[in-house]
Amino acid sequence: MQPFDISNRTRVVFGEGTIRRLGELAAEFRPRCVLLVSDPGLIEAGHFDVAVESLRNSGIKVESFHDFGENPTADMVDAGVRRAAETKPDLLIGLGGGSSMDCCKGINFVYSCGGTIHDYHGVGKATTDLLPMIAVPTTAGTGSEAQSFALISDATTHTKMACGDPRAACKIAVLDPVLTLTQPRTVTALTGIDAISHAIETYVTRRRNPMSTTYSRRAFGLLANGYSQVLANPNDLAARSQMQLGAHFAGMAIETSMLGAAHATANPLTARYDIVHGQAVGLMLPAVIRMNGAELALSYAELLRELVPDVNQTDAPEQLAKRVTTWVREANLATSLAELRIPTAAIDSLVDEALQQWTGTFNPIPLTSANVRALYHAVLG
């Protein structure tokens, strides 16, 4: 059995309406000033105002930073650090999707330790304790609130830098499924596919262990049972709760198990062609399941039994791959490179970039030029 060393560093507060406890929870750190990092869309949705009201009702001064976008870059982190230098917060709050939480963590690295975010590319490079951080996810996707990593893109090359350190873990994650009700259907679909990919990939990585597989399997069960329902009935709060908890458990699995070939082959599509991450990983995941299934049919059968109790081991990889494709189509997403207008001639460069991705090193079947090229050819269309 695989040995492991796991510390659950984040307190999890789950329930409908828990955002209204944000001030109470933040007050436990006795902050003079909070920097609330959230994307501009949350102001329109009303979530930002609810968070600010709760914090101010607890006597906490609130400053904010909104100047960033999807896939936050090093330049966006620098802008946030300048804002932090002006306001001098002693507590950070990331409110929003993965971009908000990643940007908040990136700001924390640089504001607390100095330098630039490039100095923290890798693992364990923080030079001092970081400010305490609270994460309030408004999507059910990345599970970033459960992880000690920030994913920040290089502003020039668009390469995603994974910056991880145990001290970057959030002190508290506030999971309020009500916040996810305001997501547009497209966001629900894309983030849900991302969460499902996390549950599936973490279950079979080379670093999987008894703790991570427990999180992965429970995550898959929740996500697989909730995904179609939230697309069909966006106001189903029970299904929204399943998705949010499933995404969080999958994030907990990533923290110790990491990811695999689906993310390694998806990232170049995002960096080079600006394909949204959920679309890119949803496109590549079925082909990766089929490749890994040659050696891991039993693992995929165990996972799929969360949804189909009597699945046959031999058939499991193909059944799981087809089910993912069905979910991708339910979401009105592309299932081929041709649909995304990515030419066959691009495959050589995509292969080269995929082989440089850190996540690929954890795939259970080692990645080579030949099998990565086969993955891209499998989704040509």
C-alpha positions as a Markdown table, in Angstrom:
| # | Residue | x | y | z |
|---|---|---|---|---|
| 1 | Met | 0.0 | 0.0 | 0.0 |
| 2 | Gln | 1.3 | 3.4 | -1.0 |
| 3 | Pro | 2.6 | 5.4 | 2.1 |
| 4 | Phe | 1.4 | 9.0 | 2.6 |
| 5 | Asp | 1.9 | 12.0 | 4.8 |
| 6 | Ile | -1.2 | 14.2 | 4.7 |
| 7 | Ser | -2.2 | 17.2 | 6.9 |
| 8 | Asn | -5.7 | 18.7 | 6.4 |
| 9 | Arg | -4.8 | 22.4 | 6.8 |
| 10 | Thr | -8.1 | 23.9 | 5.8 |
| 11 | Arg | -11.2 | 24.3 | 8.0 |
| 12 | Val | -14.3 | 23.6 | 5.9 |
| 13 | Val | -17.5 | 25.4 | 6.6 |
| 14 | Phe | -20.3 | 24.1 | 4.4 |
| 15 | Gly | -24.0 | 25.0 | 4.2 |
| 16 | Glu | -26.6 | 27.2 | 2.6 |
| 17 | Gly | -26.1 | 30.8 | 3.5 |
| 18 | Thr | -22.7 | 30.4 | 5.1 |
| 19 | Ile | -21.4 | 33.4 | 3.3 |
| 20 | Arg | -23.2 | 35.5 | 5.9 |
| 21 | Arg | -20.9 | 34.0 | 8.5 |
| 22 | Leu | -17.8 | 35.4 | 6.7 |
| 23 | Gly | -17.4 | 38.3 | 9.1 |
| 24 | Glu | -17.7 | 36.1 | 12.1 |
| 25 | Leu | -15.1 | 33.7 | 10.7 |
| 26 | Ala | -12.7 | 36.5 | 9.6 |
| 27 | Ala | -12.9 | 38.1 | 13.0 |
| 28 | Glu | -11.3 | 35.0 | 14.5 |
| 29 | Phe | -8.0 | 36.3 | 12.9 |
| 30 | Arg | -8.5 | 39.7 | 14.5 |
| 31 | Pro | -7.7 | 41.6 | 11.2 |
| 32 | Arg | -7.4 | 45.3 | 11.0 |
| 33 | Cys | -8.0 | 45.3 | 7.3 |
| 34 | Val | -9.1 | 42.6 | 4.8 |
| 35 | Leu | -8.2 | 42.6 | 1.1 |
| 36 | Leu | -11.2 | 41.0 | -0.8 |
| 37 | Val | -10.0 | 39.6 | -4.1 |
| 38 | Ser | -13.0 | 38.9 | -6.4 |
| 39 | Asp | -13.7 | 39.1 | -10.1 |
| 40 | Pro | -16.0 | 41.9 | -11.3 |
| 41 | Gly | -18.9 | 39.6 | -12.2 |
| 42 | Leu | -19.5 | 38.9 | -8.6 |
| 43 | Ile | -20.4 | 42.6 | -7.9 |
| 44 | Glu | -23.2 | 42.3 | -10.5 |
| 45 | Ala | -24.3 | 38.9 | -8.9 |
| 46 | Gly | -24.5 | 40.6 | -5.5 |
| 47 | His | -22.2 | 38.2 | -3.8 |
| 48 | Phe | -19.4 | 40.8 | -3.3 |
| 49 | Asp | -21.9 | 43.1 | -1.5 |
| 50 | Val | -23.1 | 40.3 | 0.8 |
| 51 | Ala | -19.5 | 39.5 | 1.7 |
| 52 | Val | -18.6 | 43.1 | 2.4 |
| 53 | Glu | -21.7 | 43.7 | 4.6 |
| 54 | Ser | -20.9 | 40.6 | 6.7 |
| 55 | Leu | -17.3 | 41.7 | 7.2 |
| 56 | Arg | -18.2 | 45.3 | 8.0 |
| 57 | Asn | -20.9 | 44.1 | 10.5 |
| 58 | Ser | -18.0 | 42.4 | 12.3 |
| 59 | Gly | -16.1 | 45.7 | 12.5 |
| 60 | Ile | -13.6 | 44.8 | 9.8 |
| 61 | Lys | -12.2 | 47.4 | 7.3 |
| 62 | Val | -12.6 | 46.0 | 3.8 |
| 63 | Glu | -10.5 | 46.9 | 0.7 |
| 64 | Ser | -10.9 | 45.1 | -2.6 |
| 65 | Phe | -9.1 | 44.1 | -5.8 |
| 66 | His | -10.9 | 43.2 | -9.0 |
| 67 | Asp | -8.3 | 43.9 | -11.8 |
| 68 | Phe | -7.7 | 40.3 | -13.1 |
| 69 | Gly | -9.4 | 37.9 | -15.4 |
| 70 | Glu | -9.7 | 34.2 | -16.2 |
| 71 | Asn | -6.3 | 32.4 | -16.0 |
| 72 | Pro | -4.6 | 35.2 | -13.9 |
| 73 | Thr | -1.2 | 36.2 | -15.1 |
| 74 | Ala | 2.0 | 37.3 | -13.3 |
| 75 | Asp | 1.1 | 40.9 | -14.3 |
| 76 | Met | -2.3 | 40.6 | -12.7 |
| 77 | Val | -0.7 | 39.3 | -9.5 |
| 78 | Asp | 1.7 | 42.3 | -9.6 |
| 79 | Ala | -1.2 | 44.7 | -9.8 |
| 80 | Gly | -2.8 | 42.9 | -6.8 |
| 81 | Val | 0.5 | 43.2 | -4.8 |
| 82 | Arg | 0.5 | 46.9 | -5.5 |
| 83 | Arg | -3.0 | 47.1 | -4.2 |
| 84 | Ala | -2.0 | 45.2 | -1.1 |
| 85 | Ala | 0.9 | 47.5 | -0.5 |
| 86 | Glu | -1.5 | 50.5 | -0.5 |
| 87 | Thr | -4.0 | 48.9 | 1.8 |
| 88 | Lys | -1.7 | 46.8 | 4.1 |
| 89 | Pro | -4.2 | 43.9 | 4.8 |
| 90 | Asp | -3.6 | 41.3 | 7.4 |
| 91 | Leu | -6.1 | 38.9 | 6.0 |
| 92 | Leu | -6.9 | 37.9 | 2.4 |
| 93 | Ile | -10.2 | 36.6 | 1.1 |
| 94 | Gly | -10.6 | 35.0 | -2.3 |
| 95 | Leu | -14.2 | 35.2 | -3.5 |
| 96 | Gly | -15.1 | 33.7 | -6.8 |
| 97 | Gly | -14.0 | 30.8 | -9.1 |
| 98 | Gly | -10.6 | 29.3 | -9.4 |
| 99 | Ser | -9.2 | 32.5 | -10.9 |
| 100 | Ser | -10.1 | 34.6 | -7.9 |
| 101 | Met | -8.6 | 32.1 | -5.5 |
| 102 | Asp | -5.4 | 31.5 | -7.5 |
| 103 | Cys | -4.9 | 35.3 | -7.9 |
| 104 | Cys | -5.4 | 35.7 | -4.2 |
| 105 | Lys | -2.8 | 33.1 | -3.4 |
| 106 | Gly | -0.4 | 34.6 | -5.9 |
| 107 | Ile | -0.8 | 38.0 | -4.3 |
| 108 | Asn | -0.1 | 36.3 | -0.9 |
| 109 | Phe | 3.1 | 34.7 | -2.1 |
| 110 | Val | 4.6 | 37.9 | -3.5 |
| 111 | Tyr | 3.2 | 40.4 | -0.9 |
| 112 | Ser | 4.3 | 38.2 | 2.0 |
| 113 | Cys | 7.7 | 37.0 | 0.7 |
| 114 | Gly | 8.8 | 39.6 | -1.9 |
| 115 | Gly | 10.2 | 39.1 | -5.4 |
| 116 | Thr | 7.9 | 38.1 | -8.2 |
| 117 | Ile | 5.5 | 35.1 | -8.6 |
| 118 | His | 8.1 | 33.5 | -10.9 |
| 119 | Asp | 10.2 | 33.0 | -7.7 |
| 120 | Tyr | 7.6 | 30.6 | -6.3 |
| 121 | His | 7.2 | 28.4 | -9.4 |
| 122 | Gly | 7.6 | 24.9 | -7.9 |
| 123 | Val | 7.0 | 23.5 | -4.5 |
| 124 | Gly | 8.0 | 24.8 | -1.1 |
| 125 | Lys | 9.6 | 28.1 | -2.1 |
| 126 | Ala | 7.8 | 30.5 | 0.3 |
| 127 | Thr | 10.5 | 32.2 | 2.4 |
| 128 | Thr | 8.2 | 33.1 | 5.4 |
| 129 | Asp | 4.7 | 32.6 | 6.7 |
| 130 | Leu | 2.0 | 33.9 | 4.4 |
| 131 | Leu | -1.0 | 36.0 | 5.5 |
| 132 | Pro | -4.0 | 33.9 | 6.5 |
| 133 | Met | -6.5 | 33.4 | 3.7 |
| 134 | Ile | -10.2 | 32.5 | 3.5 |
| 135 | Ala | -11.5 | 31.1 | 0.2 |
| 136 | Val | -15.2 | 31.4 | -0.8 |
| 137 | Pro | -15.8 | 29.5 | -4.0 |
| 138 | Thr | -18.7 | 30.6 | -6.2 |
| 139 | Thr | -18.3 | 27.8 | -8.7 |
| 140 | Ala | -18.1 | 24.0 | -8.4 |
| 141 | Gly | -14.9 | 23.4 | -10.4 |
| 142 | Thr | -11.3 | 23.8 | -9.5 |
| 143 | Gly | -11.4 | 22.9 | -5.8 |
| 144 | Ser | -8.7 | 25.5 | -5.4 |
| 145 | Glu | -9.9 | 26.3 | -1.9 |
| 146 | Ala | -8.7 | 22.8 | -0.8 |
| 147 | Gln | -5.2 | 23.2 | -2.3 |
| 148 | Ser | -1.9 | 24.9 | -1.4 |
| 149 | Phe | -1.1 | 25.7 | -5.1 |
| 150 | Ala | -1.8 | 28.8 | -7.1 |
| 151 | Leu | -1.9 | 28.4 | -10.9 |
| 152 | Ile | -0.6 | 31.6 | -12.5 |
| 153 | Ser | 0.1 | 32.1 | -16.2 |
| 154 | Asp | 3.3 | 33.7 | -17.4 |
| 155 | Ala | 2.2 | 37.0 | -19.0 |
| 156 | Thr | 4.5 | 36.5 | -22.0 |
| 157 | Thr | 4.6 | 32.8 | -22.7 |
| 158 | His | 1.1 | 32.0 | -21.2 |
| 159 | Thr | 2.7 | 28.9 | -19.6 |
| 160 | Lys | 0.9 | 27.9 | -16.4 |
| 161 | Met | 3.1 | 28.1 | -13.4 |
| 162 | Ala | 2.1 | 25.9 | -10.4 |
| 163 | Cys | 3.3 | 27.7 | -7.2 |
| 164 | Gly | 2.8 | 25.5 | -4.2 |
| 165 | Asp | 3.7 | 25.6 | -0.5 |
| 166 | Pro | 2.0 | 24.3 | 2.6 |
| 167 | Arg | 1.9 | 27.8 | 3.9 |
| 168 | Ala | -0.3 | 28.9 | 1.0 |
| 169 | Ala | -3.2 | 26.6 | 2.1 |
| 170 | Cys | -6.3 | 28.5 | 3.0 |
| 171 | Lys | -7.1 | 28.7 | 6.7 |
| 172 | Ile | -10.9 | 28.4 | 6.0 |
| 173 | Ala | -13.0 | 27.4 | 3.0 |
| 174 | Val | -16.5 | 28.7 | 3.1 |
| 175 | Leu | -18.7 | 26.4 | 0.9 |
| 176 | Asp | -22.1 | 28.0 | 0.3 |
| 177 | Pro | -24.0 | 26.2 | -2.6 |
| 178 | Val | -26.4 | 29.1 | -2.8 |
| 179 | Leu | -23.6 | 31.2 | -4.4 |
| 180 | Thr | -23.4 | 28.8 | -7.3 |
| 181 | Leu | -27.0 | 29.4 | -8.3 |
| 182 | Thr | -26.1 | 32.6 | -10.2 |
| 183 | Gln | -23.6 | 30.9 | -12.5 |
| 184 | Pro | -24.5 | 31.0 | -16.2 |
| 185 | Arg | -25.2 | 27.6 | -17.7 |
| 186 | Thr | -21.9 | 27.7 | -19.6 |
| 187 | Val | -19.9 | 28.3 | -16.5 |
| 188 | Thr | -21.8 | 25.5 | -14.6 |
| 189 | Ala | -21.0 | 23.2 | -17.5 |
| 190 | Leu | -17.3 | 24.0 | -17.9 |
| 191 | Thr | -16.5 | 24.0 | -14.2 |
| 192 | Gly | -18.4 | 20.8 | -13.7 |
| 193 | Ile | -16.4 | 19.0 | -16.4 |
| 194 | Asp | -13.2 | 20.3 | -14.8 |
| 195 | Ala | -14.3 | 18.9 | -11.4 |
| 196 | Ile | -15.2 | 15.6 | -12.9 |
| 197 | Ser | -11.8 | 15.4 | -14.6 |
| 198 | His | -10.1 | 16.0 | -11.3 |
| 199 | Ala | -12.0 | 13.1 | -9.6 |
| 200 | Ile | -11.2 | 10.7 | -12.5 |
| 201 | Glu | -7.5 | 11.7 | -12.9 |
| 202 | Thr | -6.6 | 11.8 | -9.2 |
| 203 | Tyr | -8.0 | 8.3 | -8.8 |
| 204 | Val | -5.3 | 6.7 | -11.0 |
| 205 | Thr | -2.2 | 8.9 | -10.7 |
| 206 | Arg | 1.2 | 7.5 | -9.7 |
| 207 | Arg | 0.9 | 9.4 | -6.4 |
| 208 | Arg | -2.6 | 8.0 | -5.5 |
| 209 | Asn | -2.8 | 6.7 | -2.0 |
| 210 | Pro | -5.6 | 5.4 | 0.3 |
| 211 | Met | -6.6 | 9.0 | 1.4 |
| 212 | Ser | -6.6 | 10.5 | -2.1 |
| 213 | Thr | -8.6 | 7.7 | -3.6 |
| 214 | Thr | -11.2 | 8.0 | -0.9 |
| 215 | Tyr | -11.6 | 11.7 | -1.8 |
| 216 | Ser | -11.6 | 11.0 | -5.5 |
| 217 | Arg | -14.1 | 8.2 | -5.4 |
| 218 | Arg | -16.6 | 10.2 | -3.2 |
| 219 | Ala | -16.0 | 13.2 | -5.4 |
| 220 | Phe | -16.9 | 11.2 | -8.5 |
| 221 | Gly | -20.0 | 9.9 | -7.0 |
| 222 | Leu | -21.3 | 13.3 | -6.0 |
| 223 | Leu | -20.3 | 14.9 | -9.3 |
| 224 | Ala | -21.6 | 12.1 | -11.5 |
| 225 | Asn | -25.0 | 12.2 | -9.8 |
| 226 | Gly | -25.3 | 16.0 | -9.7 |
| 227 | Tyr | -23.9 | 17.1 | -13.1 |
| 228 | Ser | -26.8 | 16.4 | -15.5 |
| 229 | Gln | -29.3 | 17.5 | -12.9 |
| 230 | Val | -27.7 | 21.0 | -12.5 |
| 231 | Leu | -27.6 | 21.4 | -16.3 |
| 232 | Ala | -31.3 | 20.4 | -16.6 |
| 233 | Asn | -32.5 | 22.2 | -13.4 |
| 234 | Pro | -30.1 | 25.0 | -12.5 |
| 235 | Asn | -32.1 | 25.9 | -9.3 |
| 236 | Asp | -31.8 | 22.4 | -7.8 |
| 237 | Leu | -29.9 | 23.3 | -4.6 |
| 238 | Ala | -29.4 | 19.7 | -3.6 |
| 239 | Ala | -27.7 | 19.0 | -6.9 |
| 240 | Arg | -25.7 | 22.2 | -6.6 |
| 241 | Ser | -24.6 | 21.0 | -3.1 |
| 242 | Gln | -23.4 | 17.7 | -4.6 |
| 243 | Met | -21.4 | 19.5 | -7.2 |
| 244 | Gln | -19.8 | 21.9 | -4.8 |
| 245 | Leu | -18.8 | 19.2 | -2.3 |
| 246 | Gly | -17.7 | 17.0 | -5.1 |
| 247 | Ala | -15.4 | 19.7 | -6.5 |
| 248 | His | -14.0 | 20.3 | -3.0 |
| 249 | Phe | -13.3 | 16.6 | -2.4 |
| 250 | Ala | -11.6 | 16.4 | -5.8 |
| 251 | Gly | -9.5 | 19.4 | -4.8 |
| 252 | Met | -8.5 | 17.6 | -1.7 |
| 253 | Ala | -7.4 | 14.6 | -3.8 |
| 254 | Ile | -5.4 | 16.9 | -6.1 |
| 255 | Glu | -3.5 | 18.2 | -3.1 |
| 256 | Thr | -1.9 | 14.8 | -2.4 |
| 257 | Ser | -2.4 | 12.8 | -5.7 |
| 258 | Met | -1.9 | 15.5 | -8.4 |
| 259 | Leu | -3.3 | 15.2 | -11.9 |
| 260 | Gly | -2.3 | 13.4 | -15.2 |
| 261 | Ala | -2.3 | 13.3 | -19.0 |
| 262 | Ala | -5.7 | 14.9 | -19.6 |
| 263 | His | -4.5 | 18.2 | -18.0 |
| 264 | Ala | -1.0 | 17.8 | -19.6 |
| 265 | Thr | -2.6 | 17.7 | -23.0 |
| 266 | Ala | -5.3 | 20.2 | -22.3 |
| 267 | Asn | -3.0 | 23.0 | -21.0 |
| 268 | Pro | -1.3 | 23.6 | -24.4 |
| 269 | Leu | -4.7 | 24.0 | -26.0 |
| 270 | Thr | -5.5 | 26.8 | -23.5 |
| 271 | Ala | -2.1 | 28.4 | -23.8 |
| 272 | Arg | -1.8 | 28.3 | -27.6 |
| 273 | Tyr | -5.4 | 28.6 | -28.8 |
| 274 | Asp | -7.2 | 30.2 | -25.8 |
| 275 | Ile | -9.5 | 27.1 | -25.4 |
| 276 | Val | -11.3 | 27.4 | -22.1 |
| 277 | His | -9.8 | 24.9 | -19.6 |
| 278 | Gly | -13.0 | 22.9 | -19.0 |
| 279 | Gln | -13.5 | 22.5 | -22.7 |
| 280 | Ala | -9.9 | 21.5 | -23.3 |
| 281 | Val | -9.8 | 18.9 | -20.5 |
| 282 | Gly | -13.2 | 17.5 | -21.4 |
| 283 | Leu | -12.0 | 17.0 | -24.9 |
| 284 | Met | -8.9 | 15.1 | -23.9 |
| 285 | Leu | -10.1 | 13.1 | -21.0 |
| 286 | Pro | -11.9 | 10.2 | -22.8 |
| 287 | Ala | -8.8 | 9.5 | -24.9 |
| 288 | Val | -6.7 | 9.5 | -21.8 |
| 289 | Ile | -9.1 | 7.1 | -20.0 |
| 290 | Arg | -8.9 | 4.7 | -22.9 |
| 291 | Met | -5.1 | 4.9 | -22.9 |
| 292 | Asn | -4.7 | 4.4 | -19.1 |
| 293 | Gly | -7.5 | 1.8 | -19.1 |
| 294 | Ala | -5.2 | -0.7 | -20.8 |
| 295 | Glu | -3.5 | -1.1 | -17.4 |
| 296 | Leu | -6.0 | 0.4 | -15.0 |
| 297 | Ala | -9.4 | -1.2 | -15.9 |
| 298 | Leu | -10.0 | -2.3 | -12.3 |
| 299 | Ser | -9.5 | 1.3 | -11.0 |
| 300 | Tyr | -11.9 | 2.7 | -13.5 |
| 301 | Ala | -14.4 | 0.0 | -12.7 |
| 302 | Glu | -14.2 | 0.9 | -8.9 |
| 303 | Leu | -14.8 | 4.5 | -9.8 |
| 304 | Leu | -17.7 | 3.9 | -12.2 |
| 305 | Arg | -19.4 | 1.7 | -9.6 |
| 306 | Glu | -20.2 | 4.9 | -7.7 |
| 307 | Leu | -22.7 | 5.4 | -10.6 |
| 308 | Val | -23.2 | 1.9 | -12.2 |
| 309 | Pro | -22.9 | -0.7 | -9.4 |
| 310 | Asp | -22.7 | -3.7 | -11.7 |
| 311 | Val | -20.2 | -2.5 | -14.2 |
| 312 | Asn | -17.8 | -5.1 | -15.7 |
| 313 | Gln | -14.1 | -4.5 | -15.1 |
| 314 | Thr | -13.2 | -5.2 | -18.7 |
| 315 | Asp | -15.8 | -2.8 | -20.1 |
| 316 | Ala | -15.2 | -0.1 | -17.5 |
| 317 | Pro | -12.7 | 2.2 | -19.3 |
| 318 | Glu | -14.8 | 2.3 | -22.4 |
| 319 | Gln | -18.0 | 2.9 | -20.5 |
| 320 | Leu | -16.4 | 5.7 | -18.5 |
| 321 | Ala | -14.8 | 7.3 | -21.5 |
| 322 | Lys | -18.2 | 7.3 | -23.3 |
| 323 | Arg | -20.0 | 8.7 | -20.2 |
| 324 | Val | -17.5 | 11.6 | -20.1 |
| 325 | Thr | -18.2 | 12.3 | -23.8 |
| 326 | Thr | -21.9 | 12.2 | -23.1 |
| 327 | Trp | -21.5 | 14.8 | -20.3 |
| 328 | Val | -19.3 | 17.0 | -22.6 |
| 329 | Arg | -22.0 | 16.9 | -25.3 |
| 330 | Glu | -24.7 | 17.6 | -22.7 |
| 331 | Ala | -22.8 | 20.8 | -22.0 |
| 332 | Asn | -22.8 | 21.7 | -25.7 |
| 333 | Leu | -19.0 | 21.5 | -25.8 |
| 334 | Ala | -16.8 | 20.3 | -28.6 |
| 335 | Thr | -15.6 | 16.7 | -28.8 |
| 336 | Ser | -12.9 | 17.1 | -31.5 |
| 337 | Leu | -10.1 | 19.4 | -32.5 |
| 338 | Ala | -11.9 | 19.9 | -35.8 |
| 339 | Glu | -14.9 | 21.5 | -34.0 |
| 340 | Leu | -12.4 | 23.9 | -32.3 |
| 341 | Arg | -10.8 | 24.6 | -35.7 |
| 342 | Ile | -7.4 | 23.4 | -34.6 |
| 343 | Pro | -5.4 | 22.1 | -37.6 |
| 344 | Thr | -3.7 | 18.8 | -37.8 |
| 345 | Ala | -0.5 | 20.6 | -38.4 |
| 346 | Ala | -0.6 | 21.9 | -34.9 |
| 347 | Ile | -0.2 | 18.5 | -33.3 |
| 348 | Asp | 3.6 | 18.5 | -33.3 |
| 349 | Ser | 3.9 | 21.7 | -31.3 |
| 350 | Leu | 1.1 | 20.5 | -29.0 |
| 351 | Val | 2.9 | 17.3 | -28.3 |
| 352 | Asp | 6.1 | 19.1 | -27.5 |
| 353 | Glu | 4.3 | 21.4 | -25.0 |
| 354 | Ala | 2.3 | 18.7 | -23.4 |
| 355 | Leu | 5.5 | 16.7 | -22.6 |
| 356 | Gln | 6.7 | 19.7 | -20.7 |
| 357 | Gln | 3.7 | 19.9 | -18.4 |
| 358 | Trp | 4.3 | 19.0 | -14.8 |
| 359 | Thr | 1.0 | 17.2 | -14.4 |
| 360 | Gly | 2.0 | 14.7 | -17.1 |
| 361 | Thr | 4.7 | 13.3 | -14.8 |
| 362 | Phe | 2.1 | 11.9 | -12.5 |
| 363 | Asn | 0.1 | 10.0 | -15.2 |
| 364 | Pro | 0.1 | 6.2 | -14.4 |
| 365 | Ile | 1.4 | 5.4 | -18.0 |
| 366 | Pro | 4.5 | 7.4 | -18.7 |
| 367 | Leu | 4.0 | 10.0 | -21.4 |
| 368 | Thr | 6.1 | 9.7 | -24.6 |
| 369 | Ser | 6.0 | 11.6 | -27.9 |
| 370 | Ala | 4.2 | 8.6 | -29.5 |
| 371 | Asn | 1.4 | 8.2 | -27.0 |
| 372 | Val | 0.8 | 11.9 | -26.6 |
| 373 | Arg | 0.6 | 12.2 | -30.4 |
| 374 | Ala | -1.9 | 9.3 | -30.4 |
| 375 | Leu | -4.0 | 11.1 | -27.8 |
| 376 | Tyr | -4.3 | 14.2 | -30.0 |
| 377 | His | -5.0 | 12.1 | -33.1 |
| 378 | Ala | -7.7 | 10.3 | -31.2 |
| 379 | Val | -9.6 | 13.6 | -30.9 |
| 380 | Leu | -9.0 | 15.0 | -34.4 |
| 381 | Gly | -12.6 | 14.4 | -35.5 |
